[in-house]
Amino acid sequence: MVTLAAGEVEKLVVILIMPSAYDPGGYVNRFWRGVLPSNSLVVMDTLTRAAAAILRQTPAYAQLEVEVHMLEDGLWSDAGKLKQLERRFRRQPSGVKLVVGLVGVQTRQFPRACDLIARWQKLGAICVIGGFHVSGSIATLRDGISADDRTRPKVPCPHLMPPEVQQLMDSGVIVFSGEAEEKWPEVLGDIMRGQPQALYRGGRPKLIDAPLPRHLPAYVQKFATRLTTIDTGRGCPHPCTFCTIINVQGRDPRWRDPRAIIAFVREQCKLYGQASFFFTDDNFVRNPEWEIILDGLISLRQEGRKISFMLEADLHCGDEPRFLEKAAAAGCTQIFMGVESMNKKNLKSARKNQNHVDTYEELWRRCRELGIGVHAGYIIGFPYDTPESVASDIEQLTALGADQVSLFMLTPLPGSEDHVRAVCAGVQLDSDFNNYDSFQPACEHLAAAAVTPMTRAEWLDTYHRAWKQIYSAGNMAMMLQRHHNRHTRLCLMKNYIWYRWAAFTECSHPMVAGLYRLRPWTDRRPNACPVSWWQHVGSEIWRHLRYVGCFLKEFYVFQHVFYEVEVVPYLTERQQYLTGELRGVSDWFARTFWQPMNRRWLNSFWIKYGRQKWNLLQLWHPRRSWRWHLSMLPYAISEAVYTWRWLLCFRRVITEVR
């Protein structure tokens, strides 16, 4: 690495990278389009530009040229830009100081981040890493939870620097623990002077005067939707044992200036003609300024601004006077609520005592009446979980009124109380951090004494069956039919389409997947099993053929769901007429070309047709085959017409939701 004195540096180049993770085959999880922008990456881009402006105020750097790049490793276009930057800095231009920051690194992204660091260090870059993995690990394994939170005095702590973090510091990487709002200018200044420390502690700064993230159009356009992100506050008061947020951002919530939030939304409306965003606060309702923010958004909507958003809140948000009503009036379309489990014993073991199952139905009914969708988070793998209890929980969850469910596997994430207790107790944990994605087991199922533990295979199978149970065609239709507002139904259906595609086709979690996976042969995990070029091409051909089959399957699943939901107001007295056996040509014509259309009669015929199996091939037995082949023709024509009509409907659905 070439060290430049302050006077020799003419240009500072900062490359901020949100690393991806590896799939089971060793390929980088990379997509043509993303789904949700990274709030951490946008925040760090804003803070870097602000820090550079401060740096240029000093006489030594008054003429300093600053270049900042904000890139996501998991996006195809950004990966290409990273390759271009690598080729550019192989020549090591004189007078340039190169800083590469790995931003918002979670545990599952840590191995990929380390591989990127090794690549950029060879080019002479000064590398900095931050995020929940290093911040949470240092907070729980080195500092100790009890040192910061007196309400949890008995949480053990080895008081050792996490070995993977120490290894990075020994290799010359700068580790940043905590939040960057106040400390980042100091870090860049030390780097420019050639005197960086191995470890910086950002702590938990006040946010009231912190600059708001700037969502540049060039970044937002890389995503399938125009959904942007912003945090109005950080921290959560609840002491859940599986949570890392409370040990990194604290249990004393801090918040931004509500006037700045309103100004941000107004700016988004000017940039894109509307504002669609996600409040990433872990618990928006615990922000003491929530009412001022919602009142400001209501005023903007009264001015004619198009505003919609989703937020996270606990299951006591309905107890706050006027909260749900004002959220709906401000444009809230969905609230994410951490249900985690329907079993009181599980909730107690996770110290989630604030959840009371008997209050869910009334709370969710109120949300539904206000046009707010309920998005429930559910975790599989608590001590009292079994395959049977999980299936029962899922059934109860949807029956009580949840409109959408995100599933996770209980994972001892570094930075959580569960993790530090497991480490101190000597529990065998996976050594590969790439597995800590909450979508696969990272340890054995730690069941209660009276419960038979699930094997890893049983645990994973239970997780996958829960996805199929929630997002079955019948269950989706039932959840949609509860909503009387058509726009709400269409928004939920769009989410269902995405969730099924990500979970069943991409075999990834919908919250981290993207549109159309791309797997370059030249960019794989260094220690992955070698794959020849021909093997790679063969697997890609098979993967794309599978895409076609999955697309056709999902196409007809949602055709059925759409017709079931949207024709309900029209069936009533004529239900038997529209769904029973055909009654001649005029009946067939009416069902095929007249709206509303319904698939029940078509499905009934295809089931009977399919039961004939090999008899349909025995053409020399007319009684066994010709009757079925002839009767199939009008149904096949109806199927083709329905397919065309559903294409037109689907296009209108997507346009209307946008």
Secondary structure, DSSP 4 states (H G I P E B T S, - for coil): -----GGG--EEEEEEEE---B-TTSBB--EEEBSS--HHHHHHHHHHHHHHHHHTTSGGGTT-EEEEEEEETTBHHHHHHHHHHHHHHTT--TTEEEEEEE-S--GGGHHHHHHHHHHHHTTT-EEEE-SHHHHHHIIIIII-HHHH-TT-TT--------HHHHHHHHTTPEEEEE--TTTHHHHHHHHHHT---SEEEEE----TTSPPP---HHHHTTBSS-EEEE-SEE--S---TT-SHHHHT-SS-EE--HHHHHHHHHHHHHHHSSEEEEE--TTGGGSTTHHHHHHHHHHHHHTT--EEEEEE--TTGGGSTTHHHHHHHHTEEEEEEEEE-S-HHHHHHTT-TT--GGGHHHHHHHHHHTT-EEEEEEEE--TT--HHHHHHHHHHHHHHT-SEEEEEE----TTSHHHHHHHHHT--B-S-GGG-SSSS-SB-----TTSPPPPHHHHHHHHHHHHHHHTSHHHHHHHHHT---HHHHHHHHHHHHHHHIIIIIS-S-TTT--EEE---TTSB-TTSPP--HHHHHHHHHHHHHHHHHHHHHHHHHHHHHHHHHHTHHHHGGGHHHHHS---SHHHHHHHHHSSS--SHHHHHHHHHHHHTGGGGG-TT-TTTTHHHHHHHHHHHHHHHHHHHHHHHHHHHHHHHH-
